[in-house]
Amino acid sequence: MRLTVYNGSPRGKAGNTEVMLSQVIAGFTSITDPDLVIIHLSSAKQRQEAHKHFAQSDLVLLGFPLYTDAMPGLVKEFIESLQPYVGRDDNPKMAFLVQSGFPEAHHSRFVERYLEKLTRRLDAPYAGTIVKGGCEGLRLMPEAMNQKLFDTLRELGADLAKEGRFDQEKLKALAKPARYPRILAPLFKLILRFPKTQSYWNRQLEQNGAYDERFARPFMEE
């Protein structure tokens, strides 16, 4: 079997998507020894050849972060490059991993529906989508703190190798919480007023030269 794994994180090997995909791969390879190819879409060179690897695969696993309810542009670019394969008889089975900083799975369900629809448009078998929120700090934590998550990801990878799809009950359990109760909204708003809660994101904005524009609304009409 030829397994091609696409890492759609703009952070490439340094991102949370890489951490999670590596666990799924570990579970998969514990069951079988595939011809494994890993493509980092953050690399312009690898991205140019990404669609060719798709055509040669038996199984594809595409993982990426969700940014404010949208996939990264480089993932969308890759998906659009698959247009020539629409309706091809031997398209590979497709599985997905969507992770986000949002704790609630609800944010990712819309892109999950899109991904399932994508497989139908390509006439490719659908193997399921891993949805997991609250992952922004994953790469910064000691492995022991993520052990339960990693164990589940490896189990899902093993299920994918054995059954050809992710186990639906494990997917549901992993995705929790689906949505926080509305009664907690005032509490969250209060917490967000404290400067300390914004320090991580402010640091990200400063590192990317966007701090002074943090309240900009470029798509709002004047």
Beta strands, then each sheet from edge to edge (+ up, - down):
strand 1: 2-7
strand 2: 35-40
strand 3: 59-66
strand 4: 93-100
strand 5: 126-132
sheet 1: 2+ 1+ 3+ 4+ 5+
end
